[in-house]
Amino acid sequence: MSCTIVFDAGVGVVKATYIGNEEFDSLSSSVDATIKELLDNNCSRLLCDLSQSTIRMSVFEIVRIEKIINDAFRAHNILPMKIKRAMVRKINKANLDNYHFFETSSVNNLHRVKVFSQSDEALDWLLK
């Protein structure tokens, strides 16, 4: 899997784009780089585009990745609720429950995160 993380100054959003097969280890390793980009640009909005990737994570790993993100935010003195995250995924009937679980689990842990199937919808939500 490859990951590109850039700050789009035009809209004031950090964009992380993932391409290829995505597994727990590859996702967790990109967390620090993403937080660094947010901090370097004094940005509180993140668009994670996972629409060109294939996810392979169990429900347990979904919970673990959210804890890793939470711990990384706290290590950088960032309250998770201060960062607004939109995720763009290929959503189909087979994976809908996992995305719903991820979104619910994240919100229950005081994260502002929402899963979308279209980039423009995700960006609109981030900019509100």
Backbone as CSV, one residue per row, in Angstrom:
resi,resn,N_x,N_y,N_z,CA_x,CA_y,CA_z,C_x,C_y,C_z
1,MET,0.833,-1.165,0.000,0.000,0.000,0.000,0.882,1.234,0.000
2,SER,0.447,2.244,-0.740,1.157,3.519,-0.694,0.233,4.571,-0.091
3,CYS,0.856,5.529,0.572,0.109,6.591,1.228,0.770,7.925,0.890
4,THR,-0.030,8.872,0.441,0.437,10.222,0.157,-0.319,11.168,1.076
5,ILE,0.427,12.002,1.804,-0.179,12.938,2.747,0.270,14.339,2.368
6,VAL,-0.688,15.195,2.010,-0.372,16.568,1.593,-1.379,17.538,2.197
7,PHE,-0.934,18.779,2.367,-1.826,19.838,2.816,-2.310,20.599,1.595
8,ASP,-3.623,20.698,1.437,-4.225,21.463,0.345,-4.568,22.844,0.902
9,ALA,-3.692,23.811,0.646,-3.864,25.168,1.177,-5.098,25.848,0.593
10,GLY,-5.512,25.450,-0.593,-6.680,26.046,-1.229,-7.958,25.875,-0.426
11,VAL,-8.080,24.736,0.229,-9.280,24.478,1.032,-8.966,24.323,2.517
12,GLY,-7.688,24.291,2.874,-7.303,24.167,4.273,-7.569,22.793,4.856
13,VAL,-7.220,21.763,4.084,-7.477,20.381,4.488,-6.227,19.541,4.229
14,VAL,-5.871,18.698,5.175,-4.834,17.702,4.938,-5.512,16.518,4.258
15,LYS,-4.917,16.070,3.150,-5.473,14.946,2.398,-4.498,13.777,2.450
16,ALA,-4.989,12.651,2.941,-4.207,11.415,2.975,-4.867,10.444,2.003
17,THR,-4.115,10.029,0.995,-4.649,9.134,-0.030,-3.925,7.796,0.057
18,TYR,-4.705,6.737,0.162,-4.175,5.381,0.270,-4.526,4.607,-0.997
19,ILE,-3.514,3.905,-1.537,-3.728,3.112,-2.749,-3.154,1.718,-2.515
20,GLY,-3.933,0.703,-2.865,-3.468,-0.674,-2.766,-4.132,-1.418,-1.626
21,ASN,-3.502,-2.523,-1.236,-4.032,-3.338,-0.147,-3.682,-2.689,1.179
22,GLU,-4.658,-2.550,2.009,-4.512,-1.833,3.260,-4.774,-2.792,4.408
23,GLU,-3.801,-2.882,5.288,-3.948,-3.744,6.453,-3.634,-2.942,7.699
24,PHE,-3.855,-3.547,8.835,-3.704,-2.844,10.102,-2.339,-2.177,10.237
25,ASP,-1.266,-2.920,9.994,0.073,-2.370,10.198,0.365,-1.168,9.303
26,SER,-0.076,-1.226,8.044,0.196,-0.112,7.137,-0.609,1.118,7.522
27,LEU,-1.825,0.932,7.988,-2.629,2.069,8.433,-2.054,2.692,9.691
28,SER,-1.693,1.867,10.656,-1.209,2.404,11.925,0.116,3.135,11.743
29,SER,0.932,2.728,10.778,2.217,3.392,10.565,2.066,4.773,9.938
30,SER,0.934,5.071,9.318,0.743,6.383,8.695,0.152,7.420,9.653
31,VAL,-0.248,7.004,10.840,-0.906,7.911,11.783,0.006,9.064,12.177
32,ASP,1.239,8.777,12.571,2.153,9.841,13.001,2.460,10.828,11.882
33,ALA,2.661,10.332,10.671,2.938,11.227,9.542,1.749,12.145,9.261
34,THR,0.553,11.611,9.410,-0.652,12.410,9.192,-0.786,13.490,10.262
35,ILE,-0.547,13.121,11.512,-0.624,14.101,12.601,0.438,15.175,12.427
36,LYS,1.630,14.793,11.994,2.690,15.771,11.754,2.255,16.794,10.702
37,GLU,1.622,16.323,9.634,1.147,17.226,8.574,0.071,18.172,9.106
38,LEU,-0.825,17.658,9.934,-1.848,18.507,10.558,-1.199,19.592,11.416
39,LEU,-0.237,19.196,12.251,0.434,20.149,13.132,1.268,21.168,12.356
40,ASP,2.026,20.697,11.368,2.887,21.586,10.575,2.086,22.674,9.868
41,ASN,0.826,22.382,9.567,-0.008,23.331,8.819,-1.118,23.948,9.670
42,ASN,-1.041,23.711,10.987,-2.052,24.254,11.900,-3.463,23.977,11.368
43,CYS,-3.685,22.723,11.013,-4.924,22.310,10.352,-5.717,21.376,11.262
44,SER,-7.018,21.488,11.215,-7.875,20.630,12.044,-8.848,19.799,11.203
45,ARG,-8.609,19.743,9.876,-9.495,18.969,8.991,-8.673,17.972,8.182
46,LEU,-9.139,16.726,8.184,-8.423,15.648,7.520,-9.371,14.871,6.615
47,LEU,-8.976,14.722,5.359,-9.717,13.915,4.397,-8.878,12.681,4.080
48,CYS,-9.330,11.516,4.519,-8.657,10.246,4.234,-9.369,9.589,3.070
49,ASP,-8.690,9.523,1.938,-9.280,8.905,0.757,-8.771,7.478,0.640
50,LEU,-9.624,6.552,0.976,-9.308,5.130,0.932,-10.065,4.439,-0.199
51,SER,-10.603,5.230,-1.126,-11.454,4.679,-2.179,-10.687,3.849,-3.202
52,GLN,-9.360,3.999,-3.244,-8.541,3.233,-4.189,-7.789,2.107,-3.491
53,SER,-8.262,1.748,-2.305,-7.588,0.704,-1.545,-8.581,-0.397,-1.183
54,THR,-8.027,-1.499,-0.771,-8.823,-2.629,-0.303,-8.487,-2.829,1.161
55,ILE,-9.487,-2.727,2.015,-9.256,-2.831,3.459,-9.391,-4.270,3.927
56,ARG,-8.487,-4.635,4.828,-8.532,-5.969,5.427,-8.294,-5.814,6.927
57,MET,-9.359,-5.518,7.654,-9.246,-5.376,9.104,-10.446,-6.018,9.775
58,SER,-10.163,-6.674,10.869,-11.242,-7.267,11.676,-11.861,-6.172,12.540
59,VAL,-12.964,-6.489,13.170,-13.598,-5.535,14.086,-12.627,-5.201,15.217
60,PHE,-11.905,-6.182,15.713,-10.909,-5.943,16.760,-9.856,-4.943,16.284
61,GLU,-9.385,-5.086,15.046,-8.378,-4.161,14.513,-8.958,-2.762,14.300
62,ILE,-10.238,-2.677,13.975,-10.888,-1.366,13.844,-10.843,-0.643,15.187
63,VAL,-11.136,-1.364,16.253,-11.075,-0.771,17.598,-9.636,-0.386,17.929
64,ARG,-8.685,-1.245,17.593,-7.264,-0.961,17.871,-6.771,0.250,17.101
65,ILE,-7.152,0.398,15.839,-6.664,1.540,15.051,-7.208,2.842,15.630
66,GLU,-8.441,2.825,16.092,-8.994,4.032,16.694,-8.266,4.372,17.993
67,LYS,-7.864,3.368,18.756,-7.081,3.613,19.978,-5.702,4.167,19.629
68,ILE,-5.085,3.648,18.586,-3.776,4.159,18.155,-3.890,5.623,17.739
69,ILE,-4.936,5.946,16.993,-5.163,7.338,16.577,-5.383,8.210,17.808
70,ASN,-6.198,7.743,18.728,-6.487,8.477,19.956,-5.207,8.724,20.763
71,ASP,-4.412,7.684,20.944,-3.161,7.807,21.700,-2.179,8.748,21.005
72,ALA,-2.127,8.695,19.673,-1.222,9.581,18.927,-1.653,11.037,19.061
73,PHE,-2.943,11.300,18.983,-3.432,12.665,19.194,-3.025,13.157,20.569
74,ARG,-3.265,12.361,21.569,-2.955,12.759,22.946,-1.453,12.947,23.152
75,ALA,-0.620,12.131,22.509,0.834,12.276,22.618,1.302,13.623,22.069
76,HIS,0.542,14.178,21.149,0.858,15.490,20.568,0.001,16.597,21.181
77,ASN,-0.624,16.289,22.322,-1.484,17.254,23.025,-2.623,17.782,22.161
78,ILE,-3.202,16.900,21.374,-4.356,17.244,20.533,-5.575,16.528,21.091
79,LEU,-6.610,17.275,21.380,-7.867,16.635,21.768,-8.494,16.044,20.509
80,PRO,-8.855,14.758,20.524,-9.401,14.125,19.323,-10.593,14.865,18.724
81,MET,-11.411,15.478,19.558,-12.594,16.173,19.044,-12.237,17.449,18.279
82,LYS,-10.991,17.902,18.377,-10.563,19.115,17.661,-10.274,18.841,16.183
83,ILE,-10.051,17.575,15.843,-9.747,17.201,14.463,-10.997,16.605,13.828
84,LYS,-11.405,17.187,12.724,-12.575,16.707,11.989,-12.060,15.820,10.850
85,ARG,-12.464,14.545,10.856,-11.961,13.580,9.887,-13.082,13.035,9.015
86,ALA,-12.871,13.083,7.724,-13.792,12.471,6.769,-13.046,11.352,6.064
87,MET,-13.693,10.205,5.937,-13.103,9.071,5.234,-13.934,8.762,4.005
88,VAL,-13.243,8.600,2.891,-13.913,8.232,1.646,-13.565,6.774,1.361
89,ARG,-14.586,5.950,1.259,-14.417,4.515,1.049,-15.344,4.028,-0.043
90,LYS,-14.968,2.922,-0.643,-15.906,2.198,-1.499,-16.837,1.468,-0.548
91,ILE,-18.067,1.901,-0.482,-19.007,1.292,0.453,-19.953,0.380,-0.326
92,ASN,-20.017,-0.856,0.120,-20.962,-1.798,-0.473,-21.637,-2.563,0.657
93,LYS,-22.588,-3.364,0.306,-23.372,-4.077,1.318,-22.492,-4.950,2.212
94,ALA,-21.426,-5.513,1.656,-20.572,-6.424,2.412,-19.780,-5.716,3.509
95,ASN,-19.417,-4.451,3.299,-18.595,-3.767,4.298,-19.310,-2.639,5.028
96,LEU,-20.562,-2.418,4.746,-21.318,-1.324,5.352,-21.345,-1.403,6.878
97,ASP,-21.540,-2.589,7.421,-21.585,-2.742,8.879,-20.265,-2.363,9.534
98,ASN,-19.131,-2.731,8.910,-17.833,-2.365,9.477,-17.641,-0.854,9.512
99,TYR,-18.047,-0.164,8.449,-17.894,1.293,8.430,-18.826,1.960,9.417
100,HIS,-20.028,1.425,9.542,-20.955,1.955,10.533,-20.389,1.744,11.944
101,PHE,-19.832,0.570,12.190,-19.215,0.279,13.489,-18.053,1.225,13.753
102,PHE,-17.181,1.422,12.761,-16.031,2.322,12.915,-16.491,3.733,13.257
103,GLU,-17.455,4.228,12.520,-17.961,5.583,12.737,-18.573,5.713,14.137
104,THR,-19.391,4.764,14.525,-20.038,4.797,15.838,-19.006,4.696,16.957
105,SER,-18.068,3.784,16.829,-17.022,3.612,17.831,-16.195,4.890,17.975
106,SER,-15.872,5.505,16.865,-15.084,6.741,16.884,-15.834,7.868,17.573
107,VAL,-17.081,8.053,17.213,-17.895,9.115,17.816,-18.064,8.861,19.312
108,ASN,-18.234,7.605,19.700,-18.354,7.272,21.120,-17.080,7.594,21.894
109,ASN,-15.942,7.654,21.188,-14.663,8.014,21.799,-14.323,9.486,21.582
110,LEU,-15.345,10.293,21.317,-15.234,11.747,21.174,-14.422,12.200,19.969
111,HIS,-14.449,11.408,18.916,-13.828,11.805,17.653,-14.913,12.351,16.739
112,ARG,-14.540,13.323,15.914,-15.469,13.824,14.887,-15.054,13.177,13.576
113,VAL,-15.716,12.100,13.233,-15.369,11.349,12.026,-16.650,10.865,11.365
114,LYS,-16.605,10.869,10.033,-17.757,10.409,9.254,-17.222,9.715,8.002
115,VAL,-17.900,8.652,7.588,-17.500,7.874,6.419,-18.415,8.240,5.249
116,PHE,-17.805,8.471,4.097,-18.528,8.858,2.880,-18.129,7.943,1.731
117,SER,-18.963,7.929,0.689,-18.618,7.183,-0.520,-18.143,8.112,-1.635
118,GLN,-18.291,9.421,-1.455,-17.894,10.401,-2.480,-16.995,11.483,-1.866
119,SER,-15.912,11.828,-2.553,-14.972,12.841,-2.057,-15.609,14.209,-1.891
120,ASP,-16.457,14.612,-2.849,-17.046,15.949,-2.762,-17.983,16.074,-1.560
121,GLU,-18.718,15.019,-1.227,-19.572,15.031,-0.037,-18.720,15.139,1.226
122,ALA,-17.617,14.404,1.254,-16.717,14.421,2.414,-16.117,15.814,2.594
123,LEU,-15.668,16.423,1.517,-15.082,17.759,1.587,-16.114,18.788,2.029
124,ASP,-17.328,18.699,1.507,-18.401,19.607,1.931,-18.630,19.507,3.439
125,TRP,-18.664,18.293,3.960,-18.869,18.089,5.397,-17.712,18.677,6.187
126,LEU,-16.487,18.469,5.724,-15.319,19.003,6.429,-15.338,20.520,6.499
127,LEU,-15.811,21.151,5.446,-15.759,22.620,5.367,-16.925,23.300,6.078
128,LYS,-17.889,22.549,6.567,-19.033,23.134,7.300,-18.587,23.590,8.669
